[in-house]
């Protein structure tokens, strides 16, 4: 959220949030200058390397790369599940170039 310095506690900059400690949902989607992937909701469990491959890389990133072509460069947020050997092997086998 962008706001002027010193305005963090103004009423228009405060949002109430409900917390649900027994439930969490993660979402993933890909964006670029002139397109985006569909939103993928990751519910029920922890995102591990193999789940990341099965639910994100193969069904979404691989197809998005195919649509973009050879200039496609993949960038992730460096989460632990993105750094597993299985994920790196998958990206290499699919020929997906990653931003370092």
C-alpha positions as CSV (number, residue, x, y, z in Angstrom):
1,X,0.0,0.0,0.0
2,X,1.4,3.4,-1.0
3,X,0.7,6.4,1.2
4,X,2.4,9.6,2.3
5,X,5.0,9.4,5.0
6,X,3.5,9.9,8.5
7,X,-0.1,9.0,7.5
8,X,-0.1,5.3,8.5
9,X,-2.7,5.8,11.3
10,X,-5.2,8.0,9.5
11,X,-8.6,6.3,9.3
12,X,-8.6,6.0,5.5
13,X,-5.3,4.0,5.7
14,X,-6.5,1.5,8.3
15,X,-8.2,-1.7,7.3
16,X,-9.8,-4.2,9.7
17,X,-8.8,-7.8,9.1
18,X,-10.4,-11.0,10.4
19,X,-8.0,-13.7,11.5
20,X,-8.8,-17.4,11.2
21,X,-6.0,-19.3,12.9
22,X,-7.2,-22.7,11.8
23,X,-7.3,-21.9,8.1
24,X,-5.0,-20.5,5.5
25,X,-5.3,-20.0,1.8
26,X,-2.5,-19.1,-0.6
27,X,-3.0,-17.9,-4.2
28,X,-0.7,-18.0,-7.2
29,X,-0.9,-16.3,-10.6
30,X,1.5,-15.2,-13.3
31,X,1.6,-11.7,-14.8
32,X,3.4,-10.0,-17.6
33,X,3.0,-6.8,-19.6
34,X,0.1,-7.9,-21.8
35,X,-1.3,-11.0,-20.1
36,X,-1.8,-13.1,-17.0
37,X,-2.6,-16.6,-15.9
38,X,-5.7,-17.7,-14.1
39,X,-5.7,-17.4,-10.4
40,X,-4.8,-20.6,-8.6
41,X,-6.0,-21.1,-5.1
42,X,-3.8,-23.4,-2.9
43,X,-5.9,-24.6,0.0
44,X,-5.6,-27.4,2.6
45,X,-2.0,-27.9,3.5
46,X,1.5,-26.6,3.0
47,X,3.1,-25.8,-0.3
48,X,6.0,-28.2,-0.7
49,X,8.3,-28.6,-3.7
50,X,6.4,-31.5,-5.4
51,X,3.0,-29.8,-4.8
52,X,4.4,-26.6,-6.3
53,X,5.4,-28.7,-9.4
54,X,2.1,-30.5,-9.6
55,X,-0.3,-27.6,-9.0
56,X,1.6,-24.6,-10.3
57,X,4.6,-25.3,-12.6
58,X,3.2,-28.0,-14.8
59,X,-0.4,-26.9,-15.2
60,X,0.2,-23.1,-15.3
61,X,3.8,-22.0,-15.8
62,X,4.5,-24.6,-18.6
63,X,1.3,-23.5,-20.5
64,X,2.0,-19.8,-20.0
65,X,5.6,-20.3,-21.3
66,X,4.2,-22.1,-24.3
67,X,1.9,-19.2,-25.1
68,X,4.7,-16.6,-24.6
69,X,7.4,-18.4,-26.5
70,X,11.2,-18.3,-26.3
71,X,11.5,-14.9,-24.7
72,X,9.7,-16.2,-21.6
73,X,11.6,-15.7,-18.3
74,X,10.2,-17.1,-15.1
75,X,10.5,-15.2,-11.8
76,X,9.4,-16.5,-8.4
77,X,9.5,-15.0,-4.9
78,X,12.3,-17.3,-3.7
79,X,10.1,-19.2,-1.3
80,X,11.6,-22.3,0.2
81,X,9.4,-24.6,-1.9
82,X,10.7,-22.9,-5.1
83,X,14.3,-23.8,-4.3
84,X,14.0,-27.6,-4.0
85,X,16.0,-29.8,-6.3
86,X,12.8,-31.4,-7.7
87,X,11.6,-27.9,-8.7
88,X,14.9,-27.0,-10.3
89,X,15.0,-30.3,-12.2
90,X,11.4,-29.7,-13.4
91,X,12.3,-26.2,-14.6
92,X,15.4,-27.5,-16.4
93,X,13.5,-30.4,-18.0
94,X,10.8,-28.1,-19.3
95,X,13.4,-25.6,-20.6
96,X,12.0,-22.8,-18.5
97,X,14.5,-20.0,-18.1
98,X,14.5,-18.4,-14.6
99,X,15.5,-15.0,-13.5
100,X,18.3,-15.3,-11.0
